Amino acid sequence: MVYVPRDIEKQITPFLKRKEALALIGPRQAGKTTLLLQLKNALEKKGKTVAYITFEKRSDLELFQDSIDDFKDMHKESDVIIIDEFHYVEEGGQKLKYLYDTTKSKFIISGSSSLELTFQTGKFMVGRLIHFRLWPFSFKEYVRFQDPKMYTMLEKRIPSLIHIKTTNNCSLSKPINSQLQKYFEEYLIFGGYPAVVLANDANQKKKLLESLLHTYLLRDIKSLLDLTTENELIKLVKLLATQVGSLINYTELTNSCGLKFHNLKKHLTILEQTYIISLLQPYFTNKRVEVVKNPKVYFIDTGFRNLSIDNFNKLDTREDRGSLVENFVFRVLAENYAGLSGVRFWRTKSKAEVDFVLELQTNIIPVEVRYSSKPVIGKSFYSFINKFSPEKGFIITKDYTGEIKAGKTRIIFVPCFYL
């Protein structure tokens, strides 16, 4: 089996030497089990004794649930105890706290829903549990699989977005850019689920995405919502897939899906907590002129989004290519730079809008998506600059690199495939 290194490994490694338990959360089939087994091998090579347990195995789950002291005695000699699919256990947080407090073992757990791990395990493990989120492959991880040398070049030459100070030395040659553009378009169509990335052709990729839909969305989420039928759920996901980057219209969704308002909100919460969608909240400093209460919707994986509307056409033939690229930029920002809580959008009551606003301590950075080969700046972006005077702002382009100055603000143009 091919193992593609994950960027999150660099984040996790420093915490392996600390006492705190680690929680790896994220959607099913994003590669959590593969990563845990990789960590197990790496720890064993360093002389650690590691117990790997999965709660998909009924006997392991029952031992943990019914006799925690027997579980403790069985594994207490292990330096590290890895528990996969931890969300299956009832009252898992309380039992994990007991083990954490009474053994010297290092605990690493995983789960496919932030609902269970965050709200049940987290409340018992305050100060004892560090969360890491593993999503499907990022674009850079996709490039690493397709062309490791190009990935290395991209990593060395192109800094992360918020660390770009000038574009003078932040560009690659035209042939490299052309290949990156090709990879980017492929990634945008089929997304980053590992099994899909590793598949050989488009038909296999589609089948694997369909399998994710039926085994994950229709089984797991239907169960979480206690649904007798998935019709409304499918309708909702399809509607959301056509509204990427747009404000949620609750009235339209309730009317179209046949859901009452409180049930719609519950559906949206479950879809968000199980990493199908993410709802982006507005940024504001003046409620009277800036507040738009409704969030914007994005999908965690563009392949899953494209499956929802049954559209796998090439990017240059699609009317929704702007929305797809915007969804990609959201995923990059949310995952790598500011976390979900640090990314917002700006929209005034007069409908001036900036796609994304990064809140970094006392600094704010506007980010606008303009999928064009020319340096295009909208009036709303200038309005934001005039109002807030940020040090810099970014325009994400199709393939254009450059910068200009507007007042005290440096506006930097960065191709989407550099993210």
C-alpha positions in Angstrom: 0.0 0.0 0.0 1.3 3.5 -0.9 1.8 5.8 2.0 1.7 9.5 1.3 3.2 11.5 4.2 0.8 14.0 5.7 1.7 17.6 6.6 0.0 17.2 10.0 2.8 14.8 11.1 5.0 17.9 11.6 2.4 19.3 14.0 1.9 16.1 15.9 5.6 15.0 16.4 6.6 17.6 19.0 3.6 16.5 21.2 4.5 12.8 21.2 7.1 13.6 24.0 4.5 15.3 26.2 2.1 13.7 28.6 -1.1 15.2 27.1 -3.4 12.8 25.2 -3.8 13.5 21.5 -7.0 13.4 19.6 -7.0 13.0 15.8 -10.4 13.9 14.4 -11.8 14.3 10.9 -14.1 12.7 8.4 -14.2 9.0 7.6 -11.7 7.8 4.9 -9.5 10.9 5.4 -6.6 8.7 6.4 -6.7 8.7 10.2 -6.1 4.9 10.6 -3.2 5.0 8.1 -1.6 7.9 10.0 -2.1 6.2 13.4 -0.4 3.1 12.1 2.5 5.2 10.7 2.9 6.8 14.1 2.9 3.4 15.7 5.7 2.2 13.4 7.7 5.4 14.1 7.3 5.1 17.8 8.3 1.4 17.8 11.4 2.2 15.9 12.4 4.5 18.7 12.0 1.6 21.2 8.5 2.4 22.5 6.0 -0.3 23.2 2.8 0.6 21.5 -0.6 -0.9 21.8 -2.9 -0.3 18.9 -6.6 -0.8 19.6 -9.6 -0.1 17.4 -13.1 0.1 18.8 -14.5 -1.2 15.6 -13.4 -4.5 17.1 -16.3 -5.4 19.4 -14.2 -7.2 22.0 -11.9 -4.2 22.5 -14.9 -1.9 22.8 -16.7 -4.1 25.3 -13.6 -4.5 27.5 -13.1 -0.7 27.6 -16.8 0.0 28.3 -17.6 -2.9 30.7 -14.3 -3.3 32.6 -12.0 -0.4 32.5 -9.7 -1.8 35.2 -9.2 -5.0 33.2 -8.4 -2.9 30.1 -5.9 -0.9 32.3 -4.2 -4.1 33.5 -4.0 -5.5 30.0 -2.3 -2.4 28.5 -0.6 -0.7 31.5 2.9 -1.8 30.4 2.6 0.0 27.1 4.4 3.3 26.6 1.8 4.4 24.1 -1.8 3.3 23.7 -3.5 4.2 20.4 -7.3 3.9 20.3 -8.8 4.2 16.8 -12.5 5.0 16.3 -12.8 6.2 19.9 -16.2 7.8 19.2 -17.9 4.4 19.4 -17.5 4.1 23.2 -20.0 5.4 25.7 -18.8 7.7 28.4 -15.4 7.5 26.8 -14.1 10.8 28.2 -14.6 9.8 31.8 -12.9 6.5 31.3 -10.0 8.0 29.4 -9.5 10.5 32.2 -9.3 7.7 34.7 -6.6 5.9 32.6 -4.8 9.2 32.0 -4.6 9.9 35.7 -3.7 6.4 36.9 -1.2 5.2 34.3 2.1 6.5 32.8 1.0 5.7 29.2 0.7 8.2 26.4 -2.8 8.1 24.8 -3.6 8.8 21.2 -7.2 8.6 20.1 -9.1 9.1 16.9 -12.7 9.7 15.8 -14.7 10.5 12.7 -17.0 13.1 14.3 -16.1 16.2 16.3 -19.5 15.8 18.1 -18.4 12.9 20.3 -14.8 13.8 20.8 -15.3 17.5 21.4 -18.4 17.5 23.6 -18.2 14.2 25.4 -14.5 13.4 25.6 -13.3 17.0 25.8 -15.3 18.0 28.8 -13.6 15.3 30.9 -10.2 15.9 29.5 -9.8 19.7 29.8 -6.1 20.5 29.9 -5.3 16.9 29.2 -6.3 16.6 25.5 -4.8 18.2 22.4 -6.9 18.1 19.2 -5.5 17.7 15.7 -7.8 17.8 12.6 -7.1 15.5 9.7 -9.0 16.4 6.5 -8.7 14.8 3.1 -5.5 15.5 1.2 -4.7 19.2 0.7 -3.6 20.3 -2.7 0.1 20.3 -1.6 -0.3 16.7 -0.4 -1.9 15.8 -3.7 1.1 17.3 -5.5 3.4 15.3 -3.1 1.7 12.1 -4.3 1.8 13.1 -8.0 5.3 14.5 -8.1 7.4 14.5 -5.0 10.1 16.7 -6.6 7.6 19.4 -7.5 6.2 19.3 -4.0 9.7 19.9 -2.6 10.2 22.8 -4.9 6.8 24.3 -4.0 7.5 23.9 -0.3 11.0 25.5 -0.6 10.1 28.4 -2.9 6.6 29.4 -2.0 5.9 30.4 1.7 2.5 30.0 3.3 0.1 32.7 2.3 0.3 34.9 5.4 4.1 34.8 5.3 4.4 36.1 1.7 6.1 39.5 2.1 6.9 40.1 -1.6 6.3 38.3 -4.9 9.8 39.3 -6.2 11.2 35.9 -5.3 7.9 34.1 -4.9 7.3 32.5 -8.3 8.1 29.5 -10.3 8.9 29.0 -14.0 6.2 28.9 -16.6 6.5 25.1 -17.3 6.3 24.4 -13.5 3.3 26.7 -13.2 1.6 24.9 -16.2 2.0 21.5 -14.5 0.8 22.8 -11.2 -2.2 24.3 -12.9 -3.0 20.9 -14.4 -2.7 19.2 -11.0 -4.9 21.9 -9.5 -7.7 21.4 -11.9 -7.6 17.6 -11.4 -7.6 18.1 -7.6 -10.5 20.5 -7.8 -12.7 18.1 -9.7 -12.2 14.9 -7.7 -11.1 16.2 -4.3 -8.6 14.9 -1.8 -10.0 11.7 -0.2 -6.9 9.4 -0.2 -8.6 6.4 -1.8 -9.9 8.7 -4.6 -6.5 10.3 -5.1 -4.8 6.9 -5.4 -7.4 5.6 -7.9 -6.2 5.0 -11.4 -8.9 6.7 -13.5 -11.9 8.9 -13.4 -14.5 6.1 -13.3 -12.8 4.6 -10.3 -12.7 8.0 -8.6 -16.4 8.5 -9.2 -17.3 5.0 -7.8 -15.2 5.6 -4.7 -16.9 9.0 -4.1 -20.3 7.3 -4.5 -19.3 4.7 -2.0 -18.4 7.5 0.5 -21.8 9.0 -0.1 -23.7 5.8 0.7 -21.6 4.4 3.5 -20.8 7.7 5.2 -23.5 10.3 4.5 -26.5 8.0 4.2 -25.6 5.6 6.9 -23.7 7.5 9.6 -25.4 10.9 9.3 -28.8 9.3 8.9 -28.2 7.5 12.1 -27.0 10.6 14.0 -30.1 12.4 12.9 -32.3 9.4 13.7 -33.9 9.5 10.2 -36.2 6.9 8.7 -35.5 8.2 5.2 -32.6 10.1 3.7 -34.6 12.0 1.1 -34.6 15.3 2.8 -30.9 14.9 3.7 -29.9 14.3 0.1 -32.0 17.2 -1.1 -30.3 19.5 1.4 -26.8 18.4 0.5 -27.6 18.9 -3.2 -29.0 22.3 -2.6 -26.0 23.3 -0.5 -23.7 22.1 -3.3 -25.3 24.6 -5.7 -24.9 27.5 -3.2 -21.1 27.2 -2.4 -19.8 30.6 -1.4 -23.3 32.0 -1.0 -25.3 33.1 2.0 -27.4 30.4 3.6 -31.1 31.2 2.8 -33.0 29.3 5.6 -36.4 30.0 4.2 -35.5 28.7 0.7 -33.9 25.6 2.2 -36.9 24.8 4.5 -39.3 25.2 1.6 -37.2 23.1 -0.9 -36.3 20.3 1.5 -39.5 20.0 3.3 -37.8 20.5 6.7 -39.0 22.7 9.5 -36.6 25.3 10.6 -35.4 23.6 13.8 -34.9 20.3 11.9 -33.0 22.2 9.1 -30.7 23.7 11.7 -30.1 20.3 13.2 -29.3 18.8 9.8 -26.8 21.7 9.1 -25.1 21.2 12.5 -24.6 17.5 11.9 -23.3 18.0 8.4 -20.8 20.5 9.8 -19.8 18.4 12.8 -19.2 15.4 10.6 -17.0 17.4 8.1 -19.3 17.5 5.1 -19.7 21.3 5.1 -18.5 24.3 6.9 -20.5 27.4 7.7 -18.5 30.6 7.6 -19.6 33.4 9.8 -19.3 37.2 9.1 -16.7 39.6 10.2 -17.8 42.9 11.6 -16.9 45.9 13.7 -20.0 47.9 13.3 -23.3 46.0 13.7 -25.4 48.7 12.2 -23.8 48.7 8.7 -21.8 45.4 8.5 -23.7 42.6 10.2 -25.1 40.0 7.9 -26.3 37.3 10.2 -26.5 34.3 7.8 -23.3 32.3 7.2 -21.9 31.3 3.9 -21.6 27.6 3.0 -18.5 25.6 1.8 -17.7 21.9 1.4 -14.7 20.3 3.1 -14.0 18.3 -0.1 -14.7 19.6 -3.6 -14.9 16.0 -5.0 -17.7 15.3 -2.6 -19.4 18.5 -3.6 -19.1 17.7 -7.3 -20.6 14.2 -6.7 -23.6 15.9 -4.9 -24.5 17.7 -8.2 -23.2 14.9 -10.5 -20.8 17.3 -12.3 -17.2 16.1 -13.0 -16.7 18.2 -16.1 -13.3 19.9 -16.7 -12.8 23.2 -14.9 -12.6 25.4 -18.0 -16.0 24.2 -19.2 -17.8 24.9 -15.9 -20.0 27.8 -15.1 -19.3 27.2 -11.4 -15.5 27.3 -11.6 -15.4 30.5 -9.6 -17.3 28.9 -6.8 -15.2 25.8 -6.9 -11.9 27.8 -6.6 -13.4 29.9 -3.8 -14.3 26.7 -2.0 -10.7 25.5 -2.4 -9.3 28.8 -1.0 -11.6 28.5 2.0 -10.4 25.0 2.7 -6.7 26.2 2.6 -7.4 29.1 4.9 -9.4 27.2 7.4 -7.0 24.3 7.5 -3.6 25.9 7.4 -3.6 29.5 8.5 -6.1 30.6 11.0 -8.3 27.7 11.9 -12.1 27.8 11.4 -12.6 30.3 14.2 -10.1 32.8 12.6 -11.6 32.9 9.1 -14.6 35.2 8.4 -16.2 36.9 5.4 -17.1 40.6 5.2 -20.4 41.8 3.8 -22.2 45.1 4.5 -25.9 45.8 4.4 -25.2 47.7 1.1 -23.8 44.3 -0.2 -20.1 45.2 -0.4 -18.3 41.9 0.2 -14.9 40.4 0.6 -14.7 36.6 0.3 -12.5 36.0 3.4 -11.0 38.0 6.3 -8.3 36.4 8.4 -8.2 37.5 12.0 -4.6 37.1 13.2 -4.3 38.5 16.7 -4.5 42.2 16.1 -4.1 42.0 12.4 -6.7 41.5 9.7 -6.0 40.3 6.2 -8.6 40.4 3.4 -8.5 37.7 0.8 -10.5 37.8 -2.4 -10.7 35.1 -5.1 -10.5 36.3 -8.7 -10.0 33.4 -11.0 -8.4 35.4 -13.8 -5.1 35.8 -15.5 -5.2 39.5 -15.0 -4.9 41.7 -11.9 -8.5 42.4 -11.1 -9.6 44.2 -8.0 -13.2 44.8 -7.1 -14.8 47.9 -5.6 -15.6 46.0 -2.4 -12.0 45.1 -1.8 -11.1 48.8 -2.1 -13.9 49.6 0.3 -12.5 47.2 2.9 -9.0 48.6 2.5 -10.3 52.2 2.9 -12.3 51.2 6.0 -9.7 49.0 7.8 -6.3 50.0 6.3 -4.8 46.5 6.6 -1.0 46.1 6.1 -1.6 43.7 3.2 -4.3 41.9 1.3 -4.4 39.1 -1.2 -6.1 38.5 -4.5 -6.1 34.8 -5.5 -5.7 34.5 -9.2 -5.8 31.8 -11.9 -2.0 32.2 -12.8 -1.1 35.9 -12.2 1.7 36.9 -9.8 2.4 40.5 -8.8 1.6 43.3 -6.4 0.4 46.9 -6.2 -0.1 49.4 -3.5 -3.3 51.1 -2.5 -2.7 53.7 0.2 -0.8 52.0 2.9 -2.0 48.5 1.9 0.1 46.2 -0.3 -2.2 44.1 -2.5 -0.5 40.8 -3.5 -1.7 38.6 -6.3 -1.0 34.9 -5.8 -2.0 32.0 -8.2 -4.4 29.5 -6.6 -2.0 26.6 -7.2 0.6 28.2 -4.9 -1.7 27.7 -1.9 
